[in-house]
Amino acid sequence: MTQPSKNTRMSTLLKASFDKPFWFFFSFATLMGTLCYFILGPDDFLIAIRNDVGELLGILPRMVEIRLLLAGFIWMIPPGKFESLVGRYRGFSGMLLAEFAGIITPGGPSAAFPFLAIIGRAGADRGIMVCYITSWALIGVQRIMVWDLPFMGAENTLTRLVVSLPLPLLAGLIANQLRFKPIFGGTPASQDQNPS
């Protein structure tokens, strides 16, 4: 790789990494930290910083692990296959598949959101993406097994599951009707739906 193209790639990566949302959240975090320091005092501020650093150090290994697993998953799929799979399932059938994928996705946000970014970059419309993440958040099997069944019992869990099943589809249908530019490129949802 030549030096100019390497510099261009690095510049593009830095611009994409430190975009407006990054600076918005950075500014918000700085403001909240400053308020914490002046309202609660330096001792509580240092406790908060220590807790945040400890939490970050606990999350980083899991994030690296999940990203390596997802990179391996993507590497194993032949080029263009994932895009064609996402492109084949549009509209309602794509949302049904996304709801099922959200239900069976294990783990926390460090597993679900990288996968969401992958399907978004592969061309999934916003309805599919919203359906997937809503399904994962509301009716993920890990939540049912770890939280619902032990604390709520089988009857309440089944009731919650049945009532929640249509919600990801409804969220996806609503998301497809919104008229703003998609985050991951492609065409607006109203143009890229091919109902199956």
C-alpha positions as CSV (number, residue, x, y, z in Angstrom):
1,M,0.0,0.0,0.0
2,T,1.4,3.4,-0.9
3,Q,1.9,6.0,1.7
4,P,-0.6,8.6,0.2
5,S,-3.4,6.0,0.1
6,K,-2.6,4.8,3.6
7,N,-2.8,8.4,4.8
8,T,-6.0,9.0,3.0
9,R,-7.5,5.8,4.5
10,M,-6.4,6.8,8.0
11,S,-7.8,10.3,7.5
12,T,-11.1,8.9,6.4
13,L,-11.2,6.5,9.4
14,L,-10.5,9.3,11.8
15,K,-13.2,11.5,10.3
16,A,-15.7,8.7,10.6
17,S,-14.7,7.9,14.1
18,F,-14.7,11.4,15.5
19,D,-17.9,12.7,13.8
20,K,-20.6,15.0,15.1
21,P,-22.3,12.4,17.4
22,F,-18.9,11.6,19.0
23,W,-18.3,15.2,19.8
24,F,-21.8,15.7,21.0
25,F,-21.5,12.8,23.5
26,F,-17.9,13.9,24.4
27,S,-19.2,17.4,25.2
28,F,-22.1,16.1,27.2
29,A,-19.9,13.8,29.2
30,T,-17.5,16.6,29.9
31,L,-20.3,18.9,31.0
32,M,-21.7,16.2,33.3
33,G,-18.3,15.5,34.7
34,T,-17.8,19.2,35.4
35,L,-21.2,19.4,37.1
36,C,-20.3,16.3,39.2
37,Y,-17.0,18.0,40.3
38,F,-18.6,21.3,41.3
39,I,-21.9,20.0,42.8
40,L,-20.7,16.8,44.6
41,G,-17.1,17.8,45.2
42,P,-13.7,16.3,44.1
43,D,-13.9,13.2,46.3
44,D,-17.2,12.0,44.6
45,F,-15.8,13.1,41.2
46,L,-12.7,10.8,41.7
47,I,-15.0,7.9,42.9
48,A,-17.1,8.4,39.7
49,I,-13.9,8.4,37.5
50,R,-12.6,5.3,39.2
51,N,-15.9,3.5,38.7
52,D,-16.1,4.6,35.1
53,V,-12.5,3.4,34.3
54,G,-13.3,0.1,36.1
55,E,-16.4,-0.4,34.1
56,L,-14.6,0.5,30.8
57,L,-11.8,-2.0,31.6
58,G,-14.5,-4.7,32.3
59,I,-16.3,-4.0,29.0
60,L,-13.3,-3.7,26.7
61,P,-12.2,-7.4,26.6
62,R,-15.8,-8.4,25.8
63,M,-16.1,-5.8,23.1
64,V,-12.8,-7.0,21.5
65,E,-14.0,-10.6,21.8
66,I,-17.3,-9.9,20.2
67,R,-15.7,-7.9,17.4
68,L,-13.3,-10.7,16.7
69,L,-16.1,-13.3,16.6
70,L,-18.1,-11.0,14.2
71,A,-15.1,-10.4,12.1
72,G,-14.6,-14.1,11.8
73,F,-18.2,-14.6,11.0
74,I,-18.0,-12.0,8.2
75,W,-14.7,-13.5,7.0
76,M,-16.2,-16.9,6.6
77,I,-19.1,-15.7,4.4
78,P,-18.1,-15.4,0.7
79,P,-17.8,-11.8,-0.5
80,G,-21.2,-10.4,-1.5
81,K,-23.1,-13.3,0.0
82,F,-24.2,-11.4,3.2
83,E,-25.2,-8.4,1.1
84,S,-27.3,-10.6,-1.2
85,L,-28.9,-12.3,1.8
86,V,-29.8,-9.0,3.3
87,G,-31.0,-7.7,-0.1
88,R,-33.2,-10.8,-0.6
89,Y,-35.1,-10.3,2.6
90,R,-36.8,-6.9,2.4
91,G,-40.1,-5.7,3.7
92,F,-42.2,-7.8,6.0
93,S,-40.3,-11.1,5.4
94,G,-37.1,-9.3,6.3
95,M,-38.6,-8.0,9.5
96,L,-39.8,-11.5,10.4
97,L,-36.2,-12.8,9.9
98,A,-34.9,-9.8,11.9
99,E,-37.3,-10.5,14.8
100,F,-36.2,-14.1,14.9
101,A,-32.5,-13.0,14.8
102,G,-33.1,-10.5,17.6
103,I,-34.8,-13.2,19.8
104,I,-31.9,-15.6,19.4
105,T,-29.0,-13.1,19.6
106,P,-27.1,-13.9,22.8
107,G,-25.4,-11.4,25.1
108,G,-25.7,-7.8,25.7
109,P,-25.3,-4.6,23.7
110,S,-21.7,-5.4,22.8
111,A,-23.0,-8.4,20.7
112,A,-26.3,-6.9,19.4
113,F,-25.1,-3.5,18.2
114,P,-22.1,-4.6,16.2
115,F,-24.3,-7.1,14.4
116,L,-26.9,-4.2,13.9
117,A,-24.1,-2.1,12.3
118,I,-23.1,-5.0,10.0
119,I,-26.6,-5.6,8.7
120,G,-27.0,-1.8,8.3
121,R,-23.9,-1.6,6.2
122,A,-24.9,-4.6,4.2
123,G,-28.0,-2.7,3.0
124,A,-30.8,-3.6,5.5
125,D,-33.5,-1.0,5.6
126,R,-34.2,0.9,8.8
127,G,-37.4,-1.2,9.4
128,I,-35.4,-4.4,9.6
129,M,-32.8,-2.8,11.8
130,V,-35.4,-1.3,14.2
131,C,-37.2,-4.7,14.2
132,Y,-34.0,-6.6,15.1
133,I,-32.9,-4.3,17.9
134,T,-36.4,-4.0,19.4
135,S,-36.8,-7.8,19.3
136,W,-33.4,-8.3,21.0
137,A,-34.3,-5.7,23.7
138,L,-37.8,-6.9,24.4
139,I,-37.9,-10.7,23.8
140,G,-34.4,-11.9,23.6
141,V,-34.1,-15.5,24.8
142,Q,-31.3,-14.6,27.2
143,R,-33.6,-12.2,29.0
144,I,-36.3,-14.7,29.2
145,M,-34.1,-17.4,30.6
146,V,-32.1,-15.2,33.0
147,W,-34.6,-12.7,34.2
148,D,-38.2,-13.4,33.2
149,L,-38.6,-17.1,34.2
150,P,-36.8,-17.0,37.5
151,F,-38.4,-13.7,38.7
152,M,-41.8,-13.7,37.0
153,G,-42.6,-17.4,36.6
154,A,-43.8,-19.3,33.5
155,E,-47.3,-17.8,33.3
156,N,-46.2,-14.2,33.4
157,T,-43.3,-14.8,31.1
158,L,-45.5,-16.4,28.5
159,T,-48.0,-13.6,28.8
160,R,-45.2,-11.0,28.3
161,L,-43.8,-12.9,25.4
162,V,-47.1,-13.3,23.6
163,V,-48.0,-9.6,24.1
164,S,-44.5,-8.5,23.0
165,L,-44.2,-10.6,19.8
166,P,-45.9,-8.1,17.5
167,L,-44.1,-5.0,18.9
168,P,-40.8,-5.4,17.0
169,L,-42.8,-5.8,13.7
170,L,-44.9,-2.7,14.6
171,A,-41.7,-0.7,15.4
172,G,-40.1,-1.8,12.1
173,L,-43.2,-0.8,10.1
174,I,-43.3,2.6,11.8
175,A,-39.6,3.1,11.2
176,N,-40.0,2.4,7.4
177,Q,-42.5,5.2,7.2
178,L,-40.2,7.8,8.7
179,R,-38.8,10.2,6.1
180,F,-35.2,11.0,6.8
181,K,-31.8,10.0,5.4
182,P,-30.7,6.5,6.5
183,I,-27.5,6.4,8.6
184,F,-25.8,3.6,6.7
185,G,-26.4,4.8,3.2
186,G,-28.7,3.2,0.7
187,T,-32.1,4.6,-0.3
188,P,-34.8,6.0,2.0
189,A,-37.1,3.3,3.4
190,S,-40.0,4.2,1.2
191,Q,-37.9,3.5,-2.0
192,D,-36.1,0.3,-0.9
193,Q,-39.0,-1.8,0.2
194,N,-39.7,-4.8,-1.9
195,P,-42.6,-6.5,0.0
196,S,-42.2,-10.3,0.0
